[in-house]
Amino acid sequence: MKVFILYNYSDKNVAGKKDPSEKFVKECAFAVKDVLEDSRRKIQINPLKDNIKSLKSSIELLSKKDFNIVFNICEGFGWDSSMEHNVAGILELLKIKFTGSGSVTLASCLDKGRTKEVLTFHGIKTPDFGVLTSPSGGISRSLKLPLIIKPLMEDASIGIGDNSVIDNRSSFKSAASAFFKKYKKPALVEEYIDGREFNVAVLGNSQLEVLPVSEIDFSGLPKGMNKVCTYESKWYKKSVAYRKTPPVCPAEIDKKLEKKIKDVAAKAYRAMNCRDYARIDMRMSLNGTLYVIEVNPNPDLSTDAGFANIARASGLSYKELILKILNLALIRDN
């Protein structure tokens, strides 16, 4: 068995940008490499950089097909996460089997508006929303306050901060202007669900395994901070947002709620046509209604990331998790 590990990387702006989410891609790739080498598999690892020379070299290596499968760690092309699905598309064009979801699923889930449209079609609750393509654009008056504004097509909580929550309509225009000035990208504006947040890890294809429900504990946040899983809370370990929003897994919930959450997660996984593994993020309102916030195909597989921690709570070691994902990809037909 020979496995080709492909991960995205860029030399651009690394020194000045100091973006902690970027270095974890390479660390994750080498963590997977260590697991597979320890399991007596032959490994070839390759960084896909965002330049023509690297792209051409990577495609030439892949075209040789001197391996059984690609373990796809790419979360974009270079640091451009909007290109994640294109990498999967290249593998599909070359008719190469690879781990994780296909290009259509990756593209659909990256577009939060499209995800919500698909979920709604399948009868899965998601907060009402609107899409802004410019700071002067408007949204439906039917959307109920408070609202939250975030990039329409980003992952890893990029563009989400404590100030992303909008409490009154008079501050909406200034919030939208600030957003577009900083990100220069379309925005998703959705109703903010003030309640509990759950993360659900799902494994499988024809048969699904829904792992123990994890909950983000917002109880330690200082008064005045919104209960939001921000970019800081995910990546800046010294920040208050990170230290005061620990995950609790298994979540402290009764069996009835656990079953309901798992059923919704499985339904969302199927609706978005996820493969091998994905994480479903939900909010539960104060009246007990569950809303799917995001569907995350190919979530971070770093050793200390949420997915791996949830797997450990289910009894799976990191090594067992990686081998399980590999085997799920190997045995499926598509």
C-alpha positions as CSV (number, residue, x, y, z in Angstrom):
1,M,0.0,0.0,0.0
2,K,1.4,3.4,-1.0
3,V,-0.3,6.6,0.0
4,F,0.4,10.0,-1.6
5,I,-0.2,12.8,1.0
6,L,-1.1,16.2,-0.7
7,Y,-1.3,19.4,1.3
8,N,-1.5,23.1,0.4
9,Y,1.3,25.5,1.2
10,S,2.5,29.0,0.2
11,D,5.7,31.0,0.7
12,K,3.7,34.2,0.2
13,N,3.2,36.5,3.2
14,V,4.1,33.8,5.7
15,A,6.5,35.9,7.7
16,G,4.4,39.0,7.9
17,K,0.9,37.5,8.1
18,K,1.5,35.3,11.1
19,D,-1.7,33.5,10.5
20,P,-1.8,30.5,13.0
21,S,-4.4,28.5,11.0
22,E,-1.9,28.2,8.1
23,K,0.9,26.4,9.8
24,F,-1.4,23.7,11.0
25,V,-2.0,22.4,7.5
26,K,1.6,21.3,7.2
27,E,1.7,20.0,10.7
28,C,-1.5,18.0,10.0
29,A,0.0,16.5,6.9
30,F,3.1,15.3,8.7
31,A,1.0,13.9,11.6
32,V,-0.9,11.8,9.0
33,K,2.4,10.8,7.5
34,D,3.7,9.6,10.9
35,V,0.6,7.5,11.4
36,L,0.7,5.8,8.0
37,E,4.5,5.2,8.2
38,D,4.0,3.6,11.6
39,S,1.4,1.3,9.9
40,R,4.0,0.1,7.5
41,R,2.6,2.0,4.5
42,K,4.8,3.6,1.9
43,I,4.4,7.3,1.9
44,Q,5.0,10.1,-0.6
45,I,4.3,13.6,0.7
46,N,4.0,16.7,-1.5
47,P,3.2,20.3,-0.8
48,L,1.0,21.9,-3.5
49,K,2.2,25.5,-3.6
50,D,0.4,28.4,-5.4
51,N,2.7,28.8,-8.4
52,I,2.6,27.3,-11.9
53,K,5.9,25.4,-11.4
54,S,4.7,23.6,-8.3
55,L,1.3,22.9,-9.8
56,K,2.8,21.4,-12.9
57,S,5.3,19.3,-10.9
58,S,2.5,18.1,-8.6
59,I,0.2,17.1,-11.5
60,E,3.1,15.3,-13.1
61,L,3.7,13.3,-9.9
62,L,0.1,12.5,-9.6
63,S,-0.3,11.5,-13.2
64,K,2.3,8.7,-12.7
65,K,-0.2,7.1,-10.3
66,D,2.6,5.4,-8.4
67,F,0.3,5.0,-5.4
68,N,-3.0,3.5,-4.3
69,I,-4.7,6.6,-3.0
70,V,-4.2,10.3,-2.2
71,F,-4.7,11.4,1.4
72,N,-6.0,14.9,0.6
73,I,-5.1,17.5,3.3
74,C,-5.5,20.5,1.0
75,E,-7.7,23.2,2.4
76,G,-7.1,25.5,-0.6
77,F,-4.6,26.4,-3.2
78,G,-1.8,28.2,-1.4
79,W,-3.7,30.1,1.3
80,D,-6.7,30.7,-0.8
81,S,-9.4,28.5,0.8
82,S,-11.9,29.3,-2.0
83,M,-9.8,27.1,-4.3
84,E,-10.1,24.0,-2.1
85,H,-12.6,22.3,-4.4
86,N,-10.4,22.9,-7.4
87,V,-7.7,20.6,-5.9
88,A,-10.2,17.9,-5.6
89,G,-11.3,18.6,-9.1
90,I,-7.8,18.0,-10.4
91,L,-7.8,14.6,-8.7
92,E,-11.2,13.8,-10.2
93,L,-10.0,14.8,-13.7
94,L,-7.0,12.5,-13.2
95,K,-9.3,9.7,-12.0
96,I,-7.4,9.3,-8.8
97,K,-9.1,8.0,-5.6
98,F,-8.7,10.4,-2.7
99,T,-9.9,10.8,0.9
100,G,-12.7,13.1,1.8
101,S,-15.4,14.8,-0.1
102,G,-15.5,15.5,-3.8
103,S,-15.3,18.9,-5.5
104,V,-19.0,19.5,-5.8
105,T,-19.5,19.0,-2.1
106,L,-16.5,21.1,-1.1
107,A,-17.7,24.0,-3.3
108,S,-21.3,23.8,-2.1
109,C,-20.3,23.7,1.6
110,L,-17.8,26.6,1.2
111,D,-20.7,28.8,0.0
112,K,-22.7,29.2,3.2
113,G,-25.7,30.5,1.4
114,R,-25.8,27.6,-1.0
115,T,-25.4,25.2,2.0
116,K,-28.4,26.8,3.7
117,E,-30.5,26.5,0.5
118,V,-29.8,22.8,0.2
119,L,-30.4,22.2,3.9
120,T,-33.7,24.0,3.7
121,F,-34.8,22.0,0.7
122,H,-34.2,18.8,2.7
123,G,-36.2,20.1,5.6
124,I,-33.3,20.8,7.9
125,K,-33.6,23.9,10.0
126,T,-31.0,26.7,9.5
127,P,-31.2,30.3,10.6
128,D,-32.9,32.7,8.2
129,F,-30.4,34.6,6.2
130,G,-29.5,37.1,3.4
131,V,-26.5,37.7,1.2
132,L,-24.7,41.0,0.8
133,T,-22.6,41.6,-2.3
134,S,-21.8,45.2,-1.4
135,P,-21.8,47.5,1.7
136,S,-24.8,49.4,0.2
137,G,-26.9,46.3,-0.2
138,G,-29.9,45.7,2.0
139,I,-31.4,42.6,3.6
140,S,-34.9,41.5,4.3
141,R,-36.7,43.3,7.1
142,S,-38.1,39.9,8.1
143,L,-34.7,38.9,9.5
144,K,-35.0,39.0,13.3
145,L,-32.4,40.7,15.5
146,P,-29.8,40.0,16.6
147,L,-27.9,39.2,13.4
148,I,-24.4,38.0,12.7
149,I,-22.3,38.9,9.7
150,K,-19.6,36.7,8.3
151,P,-17.8,35.9,5.0
152,L,-20.1,34.0,2.6
153,M,-17.2,31.8,1.4
154,E,-14.6,31.2,4.1
155,D,-13.8,28.5,6.6
156,A,-11.9,28.2,9.9
157,S,-14.0,31.0,11.4
158,I,-12.1,33.5,9.3
159,G,-13.9,36.9,9.5
160,I,-15.9,36.0,12.6
161,G,-15.2,38.1,15.8
162,D,-17.1,39.3,18.8
163,N,-18.1,42.4,16.9
164,S,-19.8,40.2,14.2
165,V,-23.0,40.2,16.1
166,I,-25.3,43.1,15.3
167,D,-27.9,44.0,18.0
168,N,-29.8,46.8,16.3
169,R,-30.6,47.9,12.8
170,S,-29.1,51.4,13.3
171,S,-25.6,49.8,13.5
172,F,-26.1,47.5,10.5
173,K,-24.8,49.8,7.9
174,S,-21.6,50.6,9.8
175,A,-21.0,46.9,10.5
176,A,-21.5,46.1,6.8
177,S,-19.2,48.9,5.7
178,A,-16.5,47.8,8.2
179,F,-16.8,44.2,6.9
180,F,-16.5,45.0,3.2
181,K,-13.6,47.4,3.9
182,K,-11.7,44.6,5.6
183,Y,-12.6,41.5,3.6
184,K,-13.8,42.8,0.2
185,K,-15.9,39.7,-0.2
186,P,-19.7,38.9,-0.2
187,A,-21.2,38.5,3.3
188,L,-23.7,36.2,4.8
189,V,-26.0,37.9,7.3
190,E,-28.1,35.4,9.3
191,E,-30.2,35.4,12.5
192,Y,-28.0,34.9,15.5
193,I,-29.1,32.0,17.6
194,D,-28.4,32.8,21.2
195,G,-28.1,29.4,22.8
196,R,-25.9,26.3,23.0
197,E,-23.5,25.3,20.2
198,F,-22.8,21.7,19.3
199,N,-20.2,20.1,17.0
200,V,-20.9,16.7,15.6
201,A,-18.3,14.5,13.9
202,V,-19.6,12.0,11.4
203,L,-17.7,9.1,9.7
204,G,-18.8,6.9,6.8
205,N,-20.4,6.5,3.5
206,S,-23.1,3.9,2.9
207,Q,-23.2,3.4,6.7
208,L,-22.7,6.3,9.0
209,E,-21.1,6.5,12.5
210,V,-22.0,9.6,14.4
211,L,-19.5,10.2,17.2
212,P,-20.2,11.7,20.6
213,V,-21.7,15.2,20.6
214,S,-19.3,17.9,21.6
215,E,-20.4,21.3,23.0
216,I,-18.6,24.7,23.1
217,D,-18.8,25.9,26.7
218,F,-19.4,29.7,26.6
219,S,-20.1,30.0,30.3
220,G,-16.7,31.3,31.2
221,L,-16.8,34.2,28.7
222,P,-16.6,37.7,30.3
223,K,-19.8,39.6,30.6
224,G,-20.5,41.5,27.4
225,M,-18.8,39.0,25.1
226,N,-21.0,37.3,22.6
227,K,-21.4,33.5,22.6
228,V,-19.6,33.1,19.3
229,C,-17.0,30.6,18.0
230,T,-14.6,33.3,16.7
231,Y,-11.4,33.1,14.8
232,E,-9.6,34.0,18.0
233,S,-11.3,31.2,19.9
234,K,-10.1,28.7,17.4
235,W,-6.5,29.7,16.7
236,Y,-5.1,32.1,19.3
237,K,-4.4,30.0,22.4
238,K,-3.4,32.9,24.6
239,S,-6.6,34.8,24.0
240,V,-9.6,35.0,26.4
241,A,-11.8,33.8,23.6
242,Y,-9.8,30.6,23.3
243,R,-9.3,30.0,27.0
244,K,-12.9,30.6,27.9
245,T,-14.6,28.5,25.2
246,P,-13.4,25.0,25.9
247,P,-15.1,22.1,24.1
248,V,-16.9,19.6,26.4
249,C,-17.1,16.1,24.9
250,P,-19.3,14.2,25.4
251,A,-21.7,17.1,25.9
252,E,-23.8,17.1,29.0
253,I,-27.2,16.3,27.4
254,D,-29.9,13.7,27.9
255,K,-30.3,10.7,25.6
256,K,-33.3,12.2,23.8
257,L,-31.5,15.4,22.8
258,E,-28.4,13.4,21.9
259,K,-30.4,11.3,19.5
260,K,-32.0,14.3,18.0
261,I,-28.7,16.1,17.4
262,K,-27.1,13.0,15.9
263,D,-30.1,12.4,13.6
264,V,-29.9,16.0,12.3
265,A,-26.2,15.7,11.8
266,A,-26.6,12.5,9.7
267,K,-29.3,14.1,7.6
268,A,-27.2,17.2,6.9
269,Y,-24.2,15.0,6.0
270,R,-26.3,13.1,3.5
271,A,-28.0,16.3,2.2
272,M,-24.6,17.8,1.3
273,N,-23.3,14.5,-0.1
274,C,-20.3,14.3,2.3
275,R,-17.8,11.5,2.1
276,D,-15.6,9.7,4.6
277,Y,-15.7,12.3,7.3
278,A,-17.3,15.7,8.1
279,R,-18.2,17.9,11.1
280,I,-21.7,19.4,11.5
281,D,-22.0,22.6,13.6
282,M,-25.3,23.4,15.2
283,R,-27.0,25.9,17.5
284,M,-29.9,25.1,19.9
285,S,-32.1,28.1,20.7
286,L,-33.4,28.8,24.1
287,N,-36.7,27.1,23.2
288,G,-34.9,23.9,22.2
289,T,-34.9,24.3,18.4
290,L,-31.9,22.9,16.6
291,Y,-30.4,24.9,13.7
292,V,-27.5,23.7,11.5
293,I,-25.0,26.5,11.2
294,E,-22.4,24.9,8.9
295,V,-21.5,21.6,7.3
296,N,-17.7,21.1,7.2
297,P,-16.4,18.4,4.8
298,N,-12.7,17.6,5.2
299,P,-12.4,19.3,8.6
300,D,-9.0,19.8,10.3
301,L,-7.4,16.5,11.2
302,S,-4.6,17.9,13.3
303,T,-3.8,15.8,16.4
304,D,-5.4,18.4,18.8
305,A,-8.2,19.6,16.5
306,G,-11.8,19.2,17.4
307,F,-12.4,16.2,15.2
308,A,-9.6,14.2,16.6
309,N,-10.6,15.1,20.2
310,I,-14.2,14.0,19.5
311,A,-12.8,10.7,18.0
312,R,-10.8,10.1,21.2
313,A,-14.0,10.6,23.3
314,S,-15.5,7.8,21.2
315,G,-12.6,5.5,22.0
316,L,-10.7,6.0,18.7
317,S,-7.0,6.9,19.0
318,Y,-5.6,9.4,16.5
319,K,-3.9,6.5,14.6
320,E,-7.2,4.6,14.5
321,L,-9.0,7.7,13.2
322,I,-6.6,8.3,10.3
323,L,-6.6,4.7,9.3
324,K,-10.4,4.6,9.5
325,I,-10.7,7.6,7.1
326,L,-8.2,6.0,4.8
327,N,-10.0,2.7,4.7
328,L,-13.4,4.3,4.2
329,A,-12.0,6.0,1.1
330,L,-10.4,2.8,-0.2
331,I,-13.6,0.7,0.0
332,R,-16.1,3.1,-1.4
333,D,-17.1,2.8,-5.1
334,N,-16.8,6.5,-6.1
